[in-house]
Amino acid sequence: MRRSFAVSSLLSGGLAAGLAYRAWLGWRRERVDVYFDDGSFVTFLDGSGEAERLLPLARQVLAAVHKTPSEWPIDERR
C-alpha cells in the first residue's frame, strides 16, 4: 500500500512538473492575437508568416505606449 502510494505520488509530481514546464515554455513564445468586431479572434504564433509581419509593429506600439527605447522613429522635437 505504501509503495503504490509512493509511486502514485511520484508520477503525479512528475506530471505536474512536466505540465508546469510546458506552460512556462509556452508563455515565453511571442504571439499576435487579432480580435475582430464580431468577438472572434485569430492567434498567430512566432515563426508564422503573419506573425513575422505583425510582431515588429506590435513591438513598436508597445514601446511607444511604455515609452521605452525602440527602433521606432519618434519625432523628438515635440
Residue pairs with C-beta under 8 A, 6 or more apart in sequence:
29 45
29 46
30 45
30 46
30 51
30 55
31 43
31 44
31 45
31 46
31 51
32 43
32 44
32 50
32 51
32 54
32 55
32 58
33 41
33 42
33 43
34 41
34 42
34 43
34 44
34 54
35 41
36 42
44 50
44 51
44 54
45 51
46 55
59 70
60 70
60 71
60 72
63 69
63 70
63 72
64 70
64 72
64 74
